[in-house]
Amino acid sequence: MLNKLVENTKFSEMKLEEVVKETFGNSETQKIFNNAGQAWNHILYWNQMKPGGSNKPSGDLLSMIEESFESFDKFKEQFVAASVGVFGSGWCWLVQNDTNLEILGTPNAENPLCHNKNALMGIDVWEHAYYLNYQNRRPDYINAFWNIVNWEAVSENHSN
């Protein structure tokens, strides 16, 4: 769908990240943004998972999480709370903002690129992501997410 929407436009030669940034907040390009944003979101989402996951990050990423949230467990608690708290359909992100980490909830296709932040990890909290297995139990879905996070992939999104 996105390829069709950008055909014969200035967006057709842009990288996906550039399309997201260029089309965000513009009513004339809303359809392009929705498709580009969700494509980008889902690429990050699927690339950060693996069967069995890994227990927790290590190295610089773990240090930054501990500095930003006091401990890895407190980070997980805050991330779950923020994910549950996203109103309606959207996403929750672990983002790097310069030298700090923060948790950011966004509606619909919006993502950290729209706010000039670096996404390290994100979870899809649209109902379609969890309804078949969890019905309306979003917190159960989010808690199960920790079992498949590939912290090595998340660390690759981290910039020192």
Phi and psi in radians as a Rosetta constraint file:
Dihedral C 1 N 2 CA 2 C 2 CIRCULARHARMONIC -1.055 0.35
Dihedral N 2 CA 2 C 2 N 3 CIRCULARHARMONIC -0.771 0.35
Dihedral C 2 N 3 CA 3 C 3 CIRCULARHARMONIC -1.003 0.35
Dihedral N 3 CA 3 C 3 N 4 CIRCULARHARMONIC -0.697 0.35
Dihedral C 3 N 4 CA 4 C 4 CIRCULARHARMONIC -1.169 0.35
Dihedral N 4 CA 4 C 4 N 5 CIRCULARHARMONIC -0.726 0.35
Dihedral C 4 N 5 CA 5 C 5 CIRCULARHARMONIC -1.141 0.35
Dihedral N 5 CA 5 C 5 N 6 CIRCULARHARMONIC -0.592 0.35
Dihedral C 5 N 6 CA 6 C 6 CIRCULARHARMONIC -1.644 0.35
Dihedral N 6 CA 6 C 6 N 7 CIRCULARHARMONIC -0.083 0.35
Dihedral C 6 N 7 CA 7 C 7 CIRCULARHARMONIC -0.940 0.35
Dihedral N 7 CA 7 C 7 N 8 CIRCULARHARMONIC 2.294 0.35
Dihedral C 7 N 8 CA 8 C 8 CIRCULARHARMONIC 1.087 0.35
Dihedral N 8 CA 8 C 8 N 9 CIRCULARHARMONIC 0.500 0.35
Dihedral C 8 N 9 CA 9 C 9 CIRCULARHARMONIC -2.154 0.35
Dihedral N 9 CA 9 C 9 N 10 CIRCULARHARMONIC 2.978 0.35
Dihedral C 9 N 10 CA 10 C 10 CIRCULARHARMONIC -1.110 0.35
Dihedral N 10 CA 10 C 10 N 11 CIRCULARHARMONIC -0.358 0.35
Dihedral C 10 N 11 CA 11 C 11 CIRCULARHARMONIC -1.339 0.35
Dihedral N 11 CA 11 C 11 N 12 CIRCULARHARMONIC -0.305 0.35
Dihedral C 11 N 12 CA 12 C 12 CIRCULARHARMONIC -1.117 0.35
Dihedral N 12 CA 12 C 12 N 13 CIRCULARHARMONIC -0.435 0.35
Dihedral C 12 N 13 CA 13 C 13 CIRCULARHARMONIC -1.799 0.35
Dihedral N 13 CA 13 C 13 N 14 CIRCULARHARMONIC 0.011 0.35
Dihedral C 13 N 14 CA 14 C 14 CIRCULARHARMONIC -1.499 0.35
Dihedral N 14 CA 14 C 14 N 15 CIRCULARHARMONIC 2.708 0.35
Dihedral C 14 N 15 CA 15 C 15 CIRCULARHARMONIC -1.206 0.35
Dihedral N 15 CA 15 C 15 N 16 CIRCULARHARMONIC 2.685 0.35
Dihedral C 15 N 16 CA 16 C 16 CIRCULARHARMONIC -0.963 0.35
Dihedral N 16 CA 16 C 16 N 17 CIRCULARHARMONIC -0.741 0.35
Dihedral C 16 N 17 CA 17 C 17 CIRCULARHARMONIC -1.050 0.35
Dihedral N 17 CA 17 C 17 N 18 CIRCULARHARMONIC -0.699 0.35
Dihedral C 17 N 18 CA 18 C 18 CIRCULARHARMONIC -1.162 0.35
Dihedral N 18 CA 18 C 18 N 19 CIRCULARHARMONIC -0.683 0.35
Dihedral C 18 N 19 CA 19 C 19 CIRCULARHARMONIC -1.087 0.35
Dihedral N 19 CA 19 C 19 N 20 CIRCULARHARMONIC -0.775 0.35
Dihedral C 19 N 20 CA 20 C 20 CIRCULARHARMONIC -1.006 0.35
Dihedral N 20 CA 20 C 20 N 21 CIRCULARHARMONIC -0.892 0.35
Dihedral C 20 N 21 CA 21 C 21 CIRCULARHARMONIC -1.115 0.35
Dihedral N 21 CA 21 C 21 N 22 CIRCULARHARMONIC -0.728 0.35
Dihedral C 21 N 22 CA 22 C 22 CIRCULARHARMONIC -1.216 0.35
Dihedral N 22 CA 22 C 22 N 23 CIRCULARHARMONIC -0.515 0.35
Dihedral C 22 N 23 CA 23 C 23 CIRCULARHARMONIC -1.745 0.35
Dihedral N 23 CA 23 C 23 N 24 CIRCULARHARMONIC -0.213 0.35
Dihedral C 23 N 24 CA 24 C 24 CIRCULARHARMONIC -1.102 0.35
Dihedral N 24 CA 24 C 24 N 25 CIRCULARHARMONIC 2.313 0.35
Dihedral C 24 N 25 CA 25 C 25 CIRCULARHARMONIC 1.354 0.35
Dihedral N 25 CA 25 C 25 N 26 CIRCULARHARMONIC 0.178 0.35
Dihedral C 25 N 26 CA 26 C 26 CIRCULARHARMONIC -1.981 0.35
Dihedral N 26 CA 26 C 26 N 27 CIRCULARHARMONIC 1.994 0.35
Dihedral C 26 N 27 CA 27 C 27 CIRCULARHARMONIC -1.065 0.35
Dihedral N 27 CA 27 C 27 N 28 CIRCULARHARMONIC -0.488 0.35
Dihedral C 27 N 28 CA 28 C 28 CIRCULARHARMONIC -1.268 0.35
Dihedral N 28 CA 28 C 28 N 29 CIRCULARHARMONIC -0.402 0.35
Dihedral C 28 N 29 CA 29 C 29 CIRCULARHARMONIC -2.027 0.35
Dihedral N 29 CA 29 C 29 N 30 CIRCULARHARMONIC 0.367 0.35
Dihedral C 29 N 30 CA 30 C 30 CIRCULARHARMONIC -1.024 0.35
Dihedral N 30 CA 30 C 30 N 31 CIRCULARHARMONIC -0.740 0.35
Dihedral C 30 N 31 CA 31 C 31 CIRCULARHARMONIC -1.121 0.35
Dihedral N 31 CA 31 C 31 N 32 CIRCULARHARMONIC -0.707 0.35
Dihedral C 31 N 32 CA 32 C 32 CIRCULARHARMONIC -1.127 0.35
Dihedral N 32 CA 32 C 32 N 33 CIRCULARHARMONIC -0.799 0.35
Dihedral C 32 N 33 CA 33 C 33 CIRCULARHARMONIC -1.022 0.35
Dihedral N 33 CA 33 C 33 N 34 CIRCULARHARMONIC -0.833 0.35
Dihedral C 33 N 34 CA 34 C 34 CIRCULARHARMONIC -0.981 0.35
Dihedral N 34 CA 34 C 34 N 35 CIRCULARHARMONIC -0.784 0.35
Dihedral C 34 N 35 CA 35 C 35 CIRCULARHARMONIC -1.263 0.35
Dihedral N 35 CA 35 C 35 N 36 CIRCULARHARMONIC -0.742 0.35
Dihedral C 35 N 36 CA 36 C 36 CIRCULARHARMONIC -1.180 0.35
Dihedral N 36 CA 36 C 36 N 37 CIRCULARHARMONIC -0.766 0.35
Dihedral C 36 N 37 CA 37 C 37 CIRCULARHARMONIC -1.060 0.35
Dihedral N 37 CA 37 C 37 N 38 CIRCULARHARMONIC -0.817 0.35
Dihedral C 37 N 38 CA 38 C 38 CIRCULARHARMONIC -1.200 0.35
Dihedral N 38 CA 38 C 38 N 39 CIRCULARHARMONIC -0.608 0.35
Dihedral C 38 N 39 CA 39 C 39 CIRCULARHARMONIC -1.079 0.35
Dihedral N 39 CA 39 C 39 N 40 CIRCULARHARMONIC -0.850 0.35
Dihedral C 39 N 40 CA 40 C 40 CIRCULARHARMONIC -1.084 0.35
Dihedral N 40 CA 40 C 40 N 41 CIRCULARHARMONIC -0.797 0.35
Dihedral C 40 N 41 CA 41 C 41 CIRCULARHARMONIC -1.012 0.35
Dihedral N 41 CA 41 C 41 N 42 CIRCULARHARMONIC -0.799 0.35
Dihedral C 41 N 42 CA 42 C 42 CIRCULARHARMONIC -1.264 0.35
Dihedral N 42 CA 42 C 42 N 43 CIRCULARHARMONIC -0.549 0.35
Dihedral C 42 N 43 CA 43 C 43 CIRCULARHARMONIC -1.062 0.35
Dihedral N 43 CA 43 C 43 N 44 CIRCULARHARMONIC -0.858 0.35
Dihedral C 43 N 44 CA 44 C 44 CIRCULARHARMONIC -1.090 0.35
Dihedral N 44 CA 44 C 44 N 45 CIRCULARHARMONIC -0.778 0.35
Dihedral C 44 N 45 CA 45 C 45 CIRCULARHARMONIC -0.989 0.35
Dihedral N 45 CA 45 C 45 N 46 CIRCULARHARMONIC -0.908 0.35
Dihedral C 45 N 46 CA 46 C 46 CIRCULARHARMONIC -1.245 0.35
Dihedral N 46 CA 46 C 46 N 47 CIRCULARHARMONIC -0.572 0.35
Dihedral C 46 N 47 CA 47 C 47 CIRCULARHARMONIC -1.282 0.35
Dihedral N 47 CA 47 C 47 N 48 CIRCULARHARMONIC -0.267 0.35
Dihedral C 47 N 48 CA 48 C 48 CIRCULARHARMONIC -1.676 0.35
Dihedral N 48 CA 48 C 48 N 49 CIRCULARHARMONIC 0.162 0.35
Dihedral C 48 N 49 CA 49 C 49 CIRCULARHARMONIC -2.098 0.35
Dihedral N 49 CA 49 C 49 N 50 CIRCULARHARMONIC 2.648 0.35
Dihedral C 49 N 50 CA 50 C 50 CIRCULARHARMONIC -2.722 0.35
Dihedral N 50 CA 50 C 50 N 51 CIRCULARHARMONIC 2.616 0.35
Dihedral C 50 N 51 CA 51 C 51 CIRCULARHARMONIC -0.980 0.35
Dihedral N 51 CA 51 C 51 N 52 CIRCULARHARMONIC 2.286 0.35
Dihedral C 51 N 52 CA 52 C 52 CIRCULARHARMONIC 1.456 0.35
Dihedral N 52 CA 52 C 52 N 53 CIRCULARHARMONIC -0.303 0.35
Dihedral C 52 N 53 CA 53 C 53 CIRCULARHARMONIC 0.816 0.35
Dihedral N 53 CA 53 C 53 N 54 CIRCULARHARMONIC -2.623 0.35
Dihedral C 53 N 54 CA 54 C 54 CIRCULARHARMONIC -2.557 0.35
Dihedral N 54 CA 54 C 54 N 55 CIRCULARHARMONIC 2.594 0.35
Dihedral C 54 N 55 CA 55 C 55 CIRCULARHARMONIC -1.036 0.35
Dihedral N 55 CA 55 C 55 N 56 CIRCULARHARMONIC -0.834 0.35
Dihedral C 55 N 56 CA 56 C 56 CIRCULARHARMONIC -2.847 0.35
Dihedral N 56 CA 56 C 56 N 57 CIRCULARHARMONIC 2.880 0.35
Dihedral C 56 N 57 CA 57 C 57 CIRCULARHARMONIC -1.220 0.35
Dihedral N 57 CA 57 C 57 N 58 CIRCULARHARMONIC 3.016 0.35
Dihedral C 57 N 58 CA 58 C 58 CIRCULARHARMONIC -2.386 0.35
Dihedral N 58 CA 58 C 58 N 59 CIRCULARHARMONIC 3.126 0.35
Dihedral C 58 N 59 CA 59 C 59 CIRCULARHARMONIC 1.056 0.35
Dihedral N 59 CA 59 C 59 N 60 CIRCULARHARMONIC -2.463 0.35
Dihedral C 59 N 60 CA 60 C 60 CIRCULARHARMONIC -1.044 0.35
Dihedral N 60 CA 60 C 60 N 61 CIRCULARHARMONIC -0.680 0.35
Dihedral C 60 N 61 CA 61 C 61 CIRCULARHARMONIC -1.126 0.35
Dihedral N 61 CA 61 C 61 N 62 CIRCULARHARMONIC -0.787 0.35
Dihedral C 61 N 62 CA 62 C 62 CIRCULARHARMONIC -1.077 0.35
Dihedral N 62 CA 62 C 62 N 63 CIRCULARHARMONIC -0.746 0.35
Dihedral C 62 N 63 CA 63 C 63 CIRCULARHARMONIC -1.041 0.35
Dihedral N 63 CA 63 C 63 N 64 CIRCULARHARMONIC -0.759 0.35
Dihedral C 63 N 64 CA 64 C 64 CIRCULARHARMONIC -1.148 0.35
Dihedral N 64 CA 64 C 64 N 65 CIRCULARHARMONIC -0.692 0.35
Dihedral C 64 N 65 CA 65 C 65 CIRCULARHARMONIC -1.083 0.35
Dihedral N 65 CA 65 C 65 N 66 CIRCULARHARMONIC -0.787 0.35
Dihedral C 65 N 66 CA 66 C 66 CIRCULARHARMONIC -1.139 0.35
Dihedral N 66 CA 66 C 66 N 67 CIRCULARHARMONIC -0.652 0.35
Dihedral C 66 N 67 CA 67 C 67 CIRCULARHARMONIC -1.190 0.35
Dihedral N 67 CA 67 C 67 N 68 CIRCULARHARMONIC -0.674 0.35
Dihedral C 67 N 68 CA 68 C 68 CIRCULARHARMONIC -1.424 0.35
Dihedral N 68 CA 68 C 68 N 69 CIRCULARHARMONIC -0.518 0.35
Dihedral C 68 N 69 CA 69 C 69 CIRCULARHARMONIC -2.212 0.35
Dihedral N 69 CA 69 C 69 N 70 CIRCULARHARMONIC 0.147 0.35
Dihedral C 69 N 70 CA 70 C 70 CIRCULARHARMONIC 1.400 0.35
Dihedral N 70 CA 70 C 70 N 71 CIRCULARHARMONIC -0.710 0.35
Dihedral C 70 N 71 CA 71 C 71 CIRCULARHARMONIC -2.790 0.35
Dihedral N 71 CA 71 C 71 N 72 CIRCULARHARMONIC 2.863 0.35
Dihedral C 71 N 72 CA 72 C 72 CIRCULARHARMONIC -1.115 0.35
Dihedral N 72 CA 72 C 72 N 73 CIRCULARHARMONIC -0.706 0.35
Dihedral C 72 N 73 CA 73 C 73 CIRCULARHARMONIC -1.100 0.35
Dihedral N 73 CA 73 C 73 N 74 CIRCULARHARMONIC -0.703 0.35
Dihedral C 73 N 74 CA 74 C 74 CIRCULARHARMONIC -1.169 0.35
Dihedral N 74 CA 74 C 74 N 75 CIRCULARHARMONIC -0.645 0.35
Dihedral C 74 N 75 CA 75 C 75 CIRCULARHARMONIC -1.023 0.35
Dihedral N 75 CA 75 C 75 N 76 CIRCULARHARMONIC -0.856 0.35
Dihedral C 75 N 76 CA 76 C 76 CIRCULARHARMONIC -1.035 0.35
Dihedral N 76 CA 76 C 76 N 77 CIRCULARHARMONIC -0.748 0.35
Dihedral C 76 N 77 CA 77 C 77 CIRCULARHARMONIC -1.044 0.35
Dihedral N 77 CA 77 C 77 N 78 CIRCULARHARMONIC -0.804 0.35
Dihedral C 77 N 78 CA 78 C 78 CIRCULARHARMONIC -1.193 0.35
Dihedral N 78 CA 78 C 78 N 79 CIRCULARHARMONIC -0.646 0.35
Dihedral C 78 N 79 CA 79 C 79 CIRCULARHARMONIC -1.166 0.35
Dihedral N 79 CA 79 C 79 N 80 CIRCULARHARMONIC -0.753 0.35
Dihedral C 79 N 80 CA 80 C 80 CIRCULARHARMONIC -1.076 0.35
Dihedral N 80 CA 80 C 80 N 81 CIRCULARHARMONIC -0.826 0.35
Dihedral C 80 N 81 CA 81 C 81 CIRCULARHARMONIC -1.053 0.35
Dihedral N 81 CA 81 C 81 N 82 CIRCULARHARMONIC -0.764 0.35
Dihedral C 81 N 82 CA 82 C 82 CIRCULARHARMONIC -1.164 0.35
Dihedral N 82 CA 82 C 82 N 83 CIRCULARHARMONIC -0.683 0.35
Dihedral C 82 N 83 CA 83 C 83 CIRCULARHARMONIC -1.140 0.35
Dihedral N 83 CA 83 C 83 N 84 CIRCULARHARMONIC -0.761 0.35
Dihedral C 83 N 84 CA 84 C 84 CIRCULARHARMONIC -1.110 0.35
Dihedral N 84 CA 84 C 84 N 85 CIRCULARHARMONIC -0.606 0.35
Dihedral C 84 N 85 CA 85 C 85 CIRCULARHARMONIC -1.387 0.35
Dihedral N 85 CA 85 C 85 N 86 CIRCULARHARMONIC -0.119 0.35
Dihedral C 85 N 86 CA 86 C 86 CIRCULARHARMONIC -1.138 0.35
Dihedral N 86 CA 86 C 86 N 87 CIRCULARHARMONIC 2.111 0.35
Dihedral C 86 N 87 CA 87 C 87 CIRCULARHARMONIC -1.273 0.35
Dihedral N 87 CA 87 C 87 N 88 CIRCULARHARMONIC 2.269 0.35
Dihedral C 87 N 88 CA 88 C 88 CIRCULARHARMONIC 1.160 0.35
Dihedral N 88 CA 88 C 88 N 89 CIRCULARHARMONIC -2.323 0.35
Dihedral C 88 N 89 CA 89 C 89 CIRCULARHARMONIC -1.729 0.35
Dihedral N 89 CA 89 C 89 N 90 CIRCULARHARMONIC 2.386 0.35
Dihedral C 89 N 90 CA 90 C 90 CIRCULARHARMONIC 3.052 0.35
Dihedral N 90 CA 90 C 90 N 91 CIRCULARHARMONIC -2.675 0.35
Dihedral C 90 N 91 CA 91 C 91 CIRCULARHARMONIC -2.463 0.35
Dihedral N 91 CA 91 C 91 N 92 CIRCULARHARMONIC 2.750 0.35
Dihedral C 91 N 92 CA 92 C 92 CIRCULARHARMONIC -2.249 0.35
Dihedral N 92 CA 92 C 92 N 93 CIRCULARHARMONIC 2.459 0.35
Dihedral C 92 N 93 CA 93 C 93 CIRCULARHARMONIC -2.293 0.35
Dihedral N 93 CA 93 C 93 N 94 CIRCULARHARMONIC 2.561 0.35
Dihedral C 93 N 94 CA 94 C 94 CIRCULARHARMONIC -1.705 0.35
Dihedral N 94 CA 94 C 94 N 95 CIRCULARHARMONIC 2.097 0.35
Dihedral C 94 N 95 CA 95 C 95 CIRCULARHARMONIC -2.164 0.35
Dihedral N 95 CA 95 C 95 N 96 CIRCULARHARMONIC 2.656 0.35
Dihedral C 95 N 96 CA 96 C 96 CIRCULARHARMONIC -1.800 0.35
Dihedral N 96 CA 96 C 96 N 97 CIRCULARHARMONIC 2.202 0.35
Dihedral C 96 N 97 CA 97 C 97 CIRCULARHARMONIC -2.125 0.35
Dihedral N 97 CA 97 C 97 N 98 CIRCULARHARMONIC 1.657 0.35
Dihedral C 97 N 98 CA 98 C 98 CIRCULARHARMONIC 1.073 0.35
Dihedral N 98 CA 98 C 98 N 99 CIRCULARHARMONIC -2.023 0.35
Dihedral C 98 N 99 CA 99 C 99 CIRCULARHARMONIC -1.736 0.35
Dihedral N 99 CA 99 C 99 N 100 CIRCULARHARMONIC 0.066 0.35
Dihedral C 99 N 100 CA 100 C 100 CIRCULARHARMONIC -1.902 0.35
Dihedral N 100 CA 100 C 100 N 101 CIRCULARHARMONIC 2.727 0.35
Dihedral C 100 N 101 CA 101 C 101 CIRCULARHARMONIC -1.911 0.35
Dihedral N 101 CA 101 C 101 N 102 CIRCULARHARMONIC 2.571 0.35
Dihedral C 101 N 102 CA 102 C 102 CIRCULARHARMONIC -2.605 0.35
Dihedral N 102 CA 102 C 102 N 103 CIRCULARHARMONIC 2.888 0.35
Dihedral C 102 N 103 CA 103 C 103 CIRCULARHARMONIC -1.860 0.35
Dihedral N 103 CA 103 C 103 N 104 CIRCULARHARMONIC 2.342 0.35
Dihedral C 103 N 104 CA 104 C 104 CIRCULARHARMONIC -2.327 0.35
Dihedral N 104 CA 104 C 104 N 105 CIRCULARHARMONIC 2.162 0.35
Dihedral C 104 N 105 CA 105 C 105 CIRCULARHARMONIC -1.706 0.35
Dihedral N 105 CA 105 C 105 N 106 CIRCULARHARMONIC 2.426 0.35
Dihedral C 105 N 106 CA 106 C 106 CIRCULARHARMONIC -2.350 0.35
Dihedral N 106 CA 106 C 106 N 107 CIRCULARHARMONIC 2.605 0.35
Dihedral C 106 N 107 CA 107 C 107 CIRCULARHARMONIC -1.497 0.35
Dihedral N 107 CA 107 C 107 N 108 CIRCULARHARMONIC 2.677 0.35
Dihedral C 107 N 108 CA 108 C 108 CIRCULARHARMONIC 0.879 0.35
Dihedral N 108 CA 108 C 108 N 109 CIRCULARHARMONIC -2.167 0.35
Dihedral C 108 N 109 CA 109 C 109 CIRCULARHARMONIC -1.596 0.35
Dihedral N 109 CA 109 C 109 N 110 CIRCULARHARMONIC -0.057 0.35
Dihedral C 109 N 110 CA 110 C 110 CIRCULARHARMONIC -1.063 0.35
Dihedral N 110 CA 110 C 110 N 111 CIRCULARHARMONIC 2.552 0.35
Dihedral C 110 N 111 CA 111 C 111 CIRCULARHARMONIC -2.579 0.35
Dihedral N 111 CA 111 C 111 N 112 CIRCULARHARMONIC 3.066 0.35
Dihedral C 111 N 112 CA 112 C 112 CIRCULARHARMONIC -1.031 0.35
Dihedral N 112 CA 112 C 112 N 113 CIRCULARHARMONIC -0.483 0.35
Dihedral C 112 N 113 CA 113 C 113 CIRCULARHARMONIC -0.983 0.35
Dihedral N 113 CA 113 C 113 N 114 CIRCULARHARMONIC -0.599 0.35
Dihedral C 113 N 114 CA 114 C 114 CIRCULARHARMONIC -1.134 0.35
Dihedral N 114 CA 114 C 114 N 115 CIRCULARHARMONIC -0.322 0.35
Dihedral C 114 N 115 CA 115 C 115 CIRCULARHARMONIC -2.059 0.35
Dihedral N 115 CA 115 C 115 N 116 CIRCULARHARMONIC 0.334 0.35
Dihedral C 115 N 116 CA 116 C 116 CIRCULARHARMONIC 0.952 0.35
Dihedral N 116 CA 116 C 116 N 117 CIRCULARHARMONIC 0.719 0.35
Dihedral C 116 N 117 CA 117 C 117 CIRCULARHARMONIC -2.093 0.35
Dihedral N 117 CA 117 C 117 N 118 CIRCULARHARMONIC 2.680 0.35
Dihedral C 117 N 118 CA 118 C 118 CIRCULARHARMONIC -1.638 0.35
Dihedral N 118 CA 118 C 118 N 119 CIRCULARHARMONIC 2.014 0.35
Dihedral C 118 N 119 CA 119 C 119 CIRCULARHARMONIC -1.375 0.35
Dihedral N 119 CA 119 C 119 N 120 CIRCULARHARMONIC 2.216 0.35
Dihedral C 119 N 120 CA 120 C 120 CIRCULARHARMONIC -1.697 0.35
Dihedral N 120 CA 120 C 120 N 121 CIRCULARHARMONIC -0.640 0.35
Dihedral C 120 N 121 CA 121 C 121 CIRCULARHARMONIC -2.715 0.35
Dihedral N 121 CA 121 C 121 N 122 CIRCULARHARMONIC 2.575 0.35
Dihedral C 121 N 122 CA 122 C 122 CIRCULARHARMONIC -2.570 0.35
Dihedral N 122 CA 122 C 122 N 123 CIRCULARHARMONIC 2.671 0.35
Dihedral C 122 N 123 CA 123 C 123 CIRCULARHARMONIC -2.223 0.35
Dihedral N 123 CA 123 C 123 N 124 CIRCULARHARMONIC 2.337 0.35
Dihedral C 123 N 124 CA 124 C 124 CIRCULARHARMONIC -1.374 0.35
Dihedral N 124 CA 124 C 124 N 125 CIRCULARHARMONIC 2.020 0.35
Dihedral C 124 N 125 CA 125 C 125 CIRCULARHARMONIC -1.955 0.35
Dihedral N 125 CA 125 C 125 N 126 CIRCULARHARMONIC 0.393 0.35
Dihedral C 125 N 126 CA 126 C 126 CIRCULARHARMONIC -1.191 0.35
Dihedral N 126 CA 126 C 126 N 127 CIRCULARHARMONIC 2.528 0.35
Dihedral C 126 N 127 CA 127 C 127 CIRCULARHARMONIC -0.983 0.35
Dihedral N 127 CA 127 C 127 N 128 CIRCULARHARMONIC -0.581 0.35
Dihedral C 127 N 128 CA 128 C 128 CIRCULARHARMONIC -1.078 0.35
Dihedral N 128 CA 128 C 128 N 129 CIRCULARHARMONIC -0.411 0.35
Dihedral C 128 N 129 CA 129 C 129 CIRCULARHARMONIC -1.242 0.35
Dihedral N 129 CA 129 C 129 N 130 CIRCULARHARMONIC -0.421 0.35
Dihedral C 129 N 130 CA 130 C 130 CIRCULARHARMONIC -2.335 0.35
Dihedral N 130 CA 130 C 130 N 131 CIRCULARHARMONIC -0.156 0.35
Dihedral C 130 N 131 CA 131 C 131 CIRCULARHARMONIC -1.080 0.35
Dihedral N 131 CA 131 C 131 N 132 CIRCULARHARMONIC -0.727 0.35
Dihedral C 131 N 132 CA 132 C 132 CIRCULARHARMONIC -1.058 0.35
Dihedral N 132 CA 132 C 132 N 133 CIRCULARHARMONIC -0.669 0.35
Dihedral C 132 N 133 CA 133 C 133 CIRCULARHARMONIC -1.643 0.35
Dihedral N 133 CA 133 C 133 N 134 CIRCULARHARMONIC -0.501 0.35
Dihedral C 133 N 134 CA 134 C 134 CIRCULARHARMONIC -2.147 0.35
Dihedral N 134 CA 134 C 134 N 135 CIRCULARHARMONIC 0.002 0.35
Dihedral C 134 N 135 CA 135 C 135 CIRCULARHARMONIC 0.841 0.35
Dihedral N 135 CA 135 C 135 N 136 CIRCULARHARMONIC -2.130 0.35
Dihedral C 135 N 136 CA 136 C 136 CIRCULARHARMONIC -1.701 0.35
Dihedral N 136 CA 136 C 136 N 137 CIRCULARHARMONIC 0.388 0.35
Dihedral C 136 N 137 CA 137 C 137 CIRCULARHARMONIC -1.729 0.35
Dihedral N 137 CA 137 C 137 N 138 CIRCULARHARMONIC 1.192 0.35
Dihedral C 137 N 138 CA 138 C 138 CIRCULARHARMONIC -0.963 0.35
Dihedral N 138 CA 138 C 138 N 139 CIRCULARHARMONIC -0.751 0.35
Dihedral C 138 N 139 CA 139 C 139 CIRCULARHARMONIC -1.019 0.35
Dihedral N 139 CA 139 C 139 N 140 CIRCULARHARMONIC -0.642 0.35
Dihedral C 139 N 140 CA 140 C 140 CIRCULARHARMONIC -1.132 0.35
Dihedral N 140 CA 140 C 140 N 141 CIRCULARHARMONIC -0.732 0.35
Dihedral C 140 N 141 CA 141 C 141 CIRCULARHARMONIC -1.056 0.35
Dihedral N 141 CA 141 C 141 N 142 CIRCULARHARMONIC -0.803 0.35
Dihedral C 141 N 142 CA 142 C 142 CIRCULARHARMONIC -1.143 0.35
Dihedral N 142 CA 142 C 142 N 143 CIRCULARHARMONIC -0.726 0.35
Dihedral C 142 N 143 CA 143 C 143 CIRCULARHARMONIC -1.136 0.35
Dihedral N 143 CA 143 C 143 N 144 CIRCULARHARMONIC -0.616 0.35
Dihedral C 143 N 144 CA 144 C 144 CIRCULARHARMONIC -1.209 0.35
Dihedral N 144 CA 144 C 144 N 145 CIRCULARHARMONIC -0.464 0.35
Dihedral C 144 N 145 CA 145 C 145 CIRCULARHARMONIC -0.969 0.35
Dihedral N 145 CA 145 C 145 N 146 CIRCULARHARMONIC -0.634 0.35
Dihedral C 145 N 146 CA 146 C 146 CIRCULARHARMONIC -1.051 0.35
Dihedral N 146 CA 146 C 146 N 147 CIRCULARHARMONIC -0.383 0.35
Dihedral C 146 N 147 CA 147 C 147 CIRCULARHARMONIC -1.323 0.35
Dihedral N 147 CA 147 C 147 N 148 CIRCULARHARMONIC -0.231 0.35
Dihedral C 147 N 148 CA 148 C 148 CIRCULARHARMONIC -2.151 0.35
Dihedral N 148 CA 148 C 148 N 149 CIRCULARHARMONIC 0.075 0.35
Dihedral C 148 N 149 CA 149 C 149 CIRCULARHARMONIC -1.192 0.35
Dihedral N 149 CA 149 C 149 N 150 CIRCULARHARMONIC 2.258 0.35
Dihedral C 149 N 150 CA 150 C 150 CIRCULARHARMONIC -1.698 0.35
Dihedral N 150 CA 150 C 150 N 151 CIRCULARHARMONIC 1.651 0.35
Dihedral C 150 N 151 CA 151 C 151 CIRCULARHARMONIC -1.142 0.35
Dihedral N 151 CA 151 C 151 N 152 CIRCULARHARMONIC -0.415 0.35
Dihedral C 151 N 152 CA 152 C 152 CIRCULARHARMONIC -1.134 0.35
Dihedral N 152 CA 152 C 152 N 153 CIRCULARHARMONIC -0.750 0.35
Dihedral C 152 N 153 CA 153 C 153 CIRCULARHARMONIC -1.160 0.35
Dihedral N 153 CA 153 C 153 N 154 CIRCULARHARMONIC -0.704 0.35
Dihedral C 153 N 154 CA 154 C 154 CIRCULARHARMONIC -1.082 0.35
Dihedral N 154 CA 154 C 154 N 155 CIRCULARHARMONIC -0.743 0.35
Dihedral C 154 N 155 CA 155 C 155 CIRCULARHARMONIC -1.069 0.35
Dihedral N 155 CA 155 C 155 N 156 CIRCULARHARMONIC -0.575 0.35
Dihedral C 155 N 156 CA 156 C 156 CIRCULARHARMONIC -1.122 0.35
Dihedral N 156 CA 156 C 156 N 157 CIRCULARHARMONIC -0.421 0.35
Dihedral C 156 N 157 CA 157 C 157 CIRCULARHARMONIC -1.431 0.35
Dihedral N 157 CA 157 C 157 N 158 CIRCULARHARMONIC -0.201 0.35
Dihedral C 157 N 158 CA 158 C 158 CIRCULARHARMONIC -1.421 0.35
Dihedral N 158 CA 158 C 158 N 159 CIRCULARHARMONIC 2.297 0.35
Dihedral C 158 N 159 CA 159 C 159 CIRCULARHARMONIC -1.966 0.35
Dihedral N 159 CA 159 C 159 N 160 CIRCULARHARMONIC 2.319 0.35
